[in-house]
Amino acid sequence: MYLKIMNCKFLSCVCITATLLVTQSTDAQKATSPKPGYVTAWSKPAASKKVTRPKLVVGIVVDQMRWDYLYRYANRYTDGGFKRLLKEGFSCENTLINYTPTITACGHTCVYTGSVPAIHGIVGNDWYNRDLNRDMYCAEDSAVSTVGASSIAGKMSPRNMDVTTIGDELRLATNFQSKVVGIAIKDRGAILPAGHSATAAYWYDGSTGNWVTSTYYMNQLPDWATDFNNMKWPARYLSQPWSTLYPIETYQLSTADNKPYEGTFRPGKAPVFPYDLGGETGAPFKAISSTPFGNTMTLEFAKKALEAYQLGKGDVTDMLAISLSSTDYVGHQFGPNSIEIEDTYLRLDKDLATFFQYLDAAVGKGQYLFFITADHGVAHVPGFMKENKLPGGVWSEGKAVSDLNKVVKEQTGVDKAISGASNYQLYLNHEAIAKAGKSAKDVRELIINALLKDTCISNAFPLQELMTTTLAEPMRTMMTNGFNRKRSGDIQIVLKPGFIDGGKTGTTHGLWYAYDAHIPLVWMGWGINAGKSNRTVGMTDISPTIAALLHIQMPSGNVGHVIEEITQ
């Protein structure tokens, strides 16, 4: 009974309080009720805070740029190029590629997708296609045609890439109002970074001297690009010999000019300055790719594209993805200790200074987000290593496959047991093995045992047994990230440090070692604070960092993490 009385008293209080509140609310509404036709401040929706973004994102991938190039020639760099980057920007000093193989197509794809070959599908510049029984190029597309020339150089597209890029995500975030353009001498350096939904991608056709694209993007070359081609820039750049930028005796950080382990432009011709490329090669259109002037031409074409597409001039963020390919061509031919590569980077430094000045004027200093990185590093030339009593040597994939097929034929009767080889992997001919009534496992073990006898090889194992094979870190993780079940091979080959798949001259890349995997990463411009960090970050961290800065979704196959230090 007592509880009932208390409940009644409580309910009465509630009712009285509610009545008073309703009365007060009604009186207040009457007092503040607007006259017909008027809108009061309290009736307006709250203004939403606008998301701030840069006008333009500019990414430059310097093909084959080792991290140490940032500092090796620092005393000779100008104030406006690499020095400006390191002074005004934020350098991620310990940026590593977190997969193998460290190859051009993989690198460009990973930078702009935040993904790895195991997911995005670009496992090399090419790979053996089991369904087609032939090697397949990363960007090949027989369904499209060349635009800008009559050659086959434009039969390319990004369709072999299985994920989105940061450019695709930017386009999605702005309902495709953002413009994304990719530019490089190499087709794969323009196509893969730009993404599937790119506004355009352009690359250089060495057979004609023209910048081209494909019908994947457009059916006719724009007038500005045609005008650029009509200027015949390759012939102009190569009308003078390639001489050193400074007196040759001042190149104290390089080997002597003439070394037997350097490649030549023409057989029998010594690799020495000056290079009269038009006369020496007979193909000046193609030759520009192997000179510093290829980088100069690429950046000039990029300026024209920026102007034509009005990048950074609209209400949404645009993106320009540039790859500088000539550093790779020069590096392969002469090696990282040559006068040729030193001169290439001294000239690139000046080109970057000019390009930064252009961006400051065209877009506005502090209005664009800029980053520079590399798709991979490079090994020292084995001849140079031998000359200086350092470990290294040469291994031939072609010879190895030929020798192994002979061994398998002799011992099992299986003809051509290895059907393909690419990216330090061997592909077994499962059809031939089964037809001969042999076990694929037995053939595989026979091949691996033979490989392990090779003094150039440190390891060889079945890729299907990657997770149970004893491997040091980060090798296991890098190889796992690079293994794509549908496109990778059956047997992984690991060369010893300093060894390359090549010949007597020049060098290459592709392995997990630091000289191939340690790359520069410097940010500058919008939202970036000056500084540096030695914390280990991955190549795959670039795209999610851009996504975080732009407040957009990261690419579909992303495995990277945001680099928070650059804005702190």
FENRA-V893173 format. One record per residue. RES is the residue in one letter. PHI is phi in whole degrees, -180 to 180 (999 if undefined). Layout:
BEGIN
((RES;PHI) (RES;PHI))
END
This chain:
BEGIN
((M;999) (Y;-61) (L;-64) (K;-63) (I;-64) (M;-62) (N;-62) (C;-65) (K;-60) (F;-63) (L;-64) (S;-64) (C;-61) (V;-60) (C;-64) (I;-63) (T;-62) (A;-62) (T;-64) (L;-62) (L;-63) (V;-63) (T;-64) (Q;-63) (S;-63) (T;-66) (D;-63) (A;-65) (Q;-63) (K;-65) (A;-68) (T;-107) (S;-63) (P;-73) (K;-73) (P;-55) (G;91) (Y;-108) (V;-122) (T;-86) (A;-63) (W;-71) (S;-89) (K;-81) (P;-68) (A;-66) (A;-71) (S;-82) (K;-75) (K;-73) (V;-72) (T;-90) (R;-142) (P;-71) (K;-70) (L;-150) (V;-109) (V;-120) (G;-115) (I;-121) (V;-102) (V;-91) (D;-62) (Q;73) (M;-82) (R;-68) (W;-57) (D;-68) (Y;-65) (L;-60) (Y;-117) (R;-59) (Y;-107) (A;-57) (N;-67) (R;-109) (Y;-75) (T;-82) (D;-72) (G;-94) (G;-103) (F;-61) (K;-66) (R;-64) (L;-57) (L;-75) (K;-81) (E;-92) (G;-101) (F;-118) (S;-103) (C;-88) (E;-68) (N;-116) (T;-90) (L;-124) (I;-74) (N;-110) (Y;-159) (T;-128) (P;-84) (T;-83) (I;-123) (T;-51) (A;-63) (C;-62) (G;-63) (H;-62) (T;-67) (C;-66) (V;-57) (Y;-98) (T;-114) (G;67) (S;-117) (V;-129) (P;-54) (A;-59) (I;-107) (H;-81) (G;90) (I;-88) (V;-92) (G;176) (N;-63) (D;-151) (W;-156) (Y;-81) (N;-95) (R;-66) (D;-71) (L;-92) (N;56) (R;-161) (D;-70) (M;-122) (Y;-84) (C;-58) (A;-113) (E;-65) (D;-156) (S;-72) (A;-84) (V;-119) (S;-128) (T;-72) (V;-121) (G;113) (A;-163) (S;-96) (S;-85) (I;-97) (A;-63) (G;-99) (K;-81) (M;-139) (S;-164) (P;-90) (R;-64) (N;-78) (M;-90) (D;-90) (V;-129) (T;-87) (T;-104) (I;-65) (G;-66) (D;-60) (E;-68) (L;-65) (R;-63) (L;-62) (A;-66) (T;-112) (N;55) (F;66) (Q;-81) (S;-66) (K;-106) (V;-128) (V;-130) (G;-113) (I;-142) (A;-166) (I;-65) (K;-78) (D;-58) (R;-66) (G;-75) (A;-102) (I;-73) (L;-67) (P;-64) (A;-67) (G;95) (H;-73) (S;-103) (A;-55) (T;-63) (A;-167) (A;-144) (Y;-132) (W;-144) (Y;-101) (D;-101) (G;-66) (S;-78) (T;-120) (G;81) (N;-106) (W;-85) (V;-130) (T;-146) (S;-135) (T;-68) (Y;-61) (Y;-101) (M;-163) (N;-103) (Q;-146) (L;-68) (P;-61) (D;-59) (W;-64) (A;-72) (T;-62) (D;-62) (F;-63) (N;-62) (N;-68) (M;-77) (K;55) (W;-61) (P;-56) (A;-66) (R;-66) (Y;-64) (L;-96) (S;-71) (Q;-114) (P;-63) (W;-82) (S;-110) (T;-67) (L;-64) (Y;-121) (P;-52) (I;-61) (E;-71) (T;-87) (Y;-86) (Q;-81) (L;-96) (S;-128) (T;-72) (A;-61) (D;-63) (N;-109) (K;-125) (P;-67) (Y;-95) (E;-94) (G;-76) (T;-122) (F;-80) (R;-144) (P;-53) (G;87) (K;-99) (A;-66) (P;-82) (V;-131) (F;-77) (P;-84) (Y;-104) (D;-89) (L;-67) (G;-62) (G;-80) (E;-82) (T;-102) (G;75) (A;-141) (P;-62) (F;-61) (K;-77) (A;-64) (I;-62) (S;-63) (S;-97) (T;-132) (P;-63) (F;-70) (G;-65) (N;-67) (T;-60) (M;-63) (T;-61) (L;-68) (E;-68) (F;-65) (A;-63) (K;-62) (K;-64) (A;-67) (L;-60) (E;-70) (A;-66) (Y;-91) (Q;53) (L;-66) (G;81) (K;-106) (G;-96) (D;-88) (V;-124) (T;-76) (D;-110) (M;-140) (L;-123) (A;-106) (I;-116) (S;-122) (L;-101) (S;-86) (S;-64) (T;-60) (D;-73) (Y;-62) (V;-65) (G;-63) (H;-61) (Q;-75) (F;-113) (G;92) (P;-76) (N;-113) (S;-90) (I;-63) (E;-61) (I;-74) (E;-62) (D;-64) (T;-62) (Y;-77) (L;-66) (R;-73) (L;-63) (D;-57) (K;-69) (D;-64) (L;-66) (A;-60) (T;-65) (F;-68) (F;-63) (Q;-61) (Y;-65) (L;-64) (D;-59) (A;-79) (A;-80) (V;-111) (G;116) (K;-63) (G;84) (Q;-100) (Y;-122) (L;-96) (F;-122) (F;-141) (I;-131) (T;-153) (A;-138) (D;-86) (H;-178) (G;-101) (V;-165) (A;-85) (H;-66) (V;-64) (P;-54) (G;-63) (F;-65) (M;-62) (K;-63) (E;-60) (N;-107) (K;59) (L;-109) (P;-69) (G;163) (G;-180) (V;-121) (W;-129) (S;-114) (E;-64) (G;-61) (K;-65) (A;-61) (V;-63) (S;-62) (D;-66) (L;-67) (N;-63) (K;-68) (V;-62) (V;-65) (K;-62) (E;-67) (Q;-94) (T;-126) (G;87) (V;-77) (D;-91) (K;52) (A;-65) (I;-103) (S;-92) (G;-161) (A;-147) (S;-164) (N;58) (Y;63) (Q;-135) (L;-111) (Y;-108) (L;-80) (N;-89) (H;-63) (E;-66) (A;-66) (I;-65) (A;-66) (K;-63) (A;-83) (G;73) (K;-107) (S;-87) (A;-61) (K;-65) (D;-66) (V;-64) (R;-62) (E;-66) (L;-63) (I;-66) (I;-64) (N;-61) (A;-69) (L;-63) (L;-69) (K;-83) (D;-75) (T;-70) (C;-85) (I;-105) (S;-94) (N;-162) (A;-155) (F;-159) (P;-71) (L;-65) (Q;-67) (E;-107) (L;-57) (M;-78) (T;-108) (T;-81) (T;-73) (L;-138) (A;-77) (E;-87) (P;-91) (M;-57) (R;-61) (T;-63) (M;-64) (M;-73) (T;-64) (N;-66) (G;-93) (F;-89) (N;-113) (R;-54) (K;-84) (R;-117) (S;-82) (G;-85) (D;-99) (I;-128) (Q;-97) (I;-110) (V;-118) (L;-77) (K;-67) (P;-56) (G;88) (F;-95) (I;-133) (D;-90) (G;-172) (G;-118) (K;-76) (T;-122) (G;74) (T;-150) (T;-157) (H;-151) (G;135) (L;-96) (W;-88) (Y;-67) (A;-58) (Y;-64) (D;-95) (A;-107) (H;-91) (I;-124) (P;-77) (L;-152) (V;-127) (W;-106) (M;-155) (G;103) (W;-57) (G;76) (I;-104) (N;-99) (A;-66) (G;155) (K;-155) (S;-142) (N;-99) (R;-65) (T;-70) (V;-127) (G;-107) (M;-54) (T;-72) (D;-84) (I;-66) (S;-65) (P;-64) (T;-68) (I;-62) (A;-60) (A;-66) (L;-65) (L;-89) (H;60) (I;-128) (Q;-71) (M;-75) (P;-57) (S;-63) (G;-104) (N;-58) (V;-126) (G;-85) (H;-129) (V;-71) (I;-91) (E;-77) (E;-61) (I;-68) (T;-113) (Q;-92))
END
